[in-house]
Amino acid sequence: MDGLKQSLVKLVREEYSLAGSVMANKAAQAVSTTNKQEENALAVDKIELKDLKSFEKRGLVTPIQEGHGNA
């Protein structure tokens, strides 16, 4: 009976260990995905700013002046 109990305890510990590592991997993947989304958003912002500056140079839009907006 002791051997069965020890085997059961070992099995439960291994399962908890496995579950912990799976959860850690999922958390790491979530952080990685979030970082990638932030990088993509920054890249889009840079492209949009570049396009805006290009339009300003062509006179297609009026440059925004800080502190002189319509409040």
DANORDA-V305483 format. One record per pair of residues at least 6 apart in sequence whose ideal C-beta (glycine too) atoms are under 6 Angstrom apart, sorted by the first residue. I is the first residue (numbers start at 0). J is the second residue. Records with the same first field share a line. If there is no record, write none. Layout:
I: J, J
//
This chain:
54: 60
55: 62
//
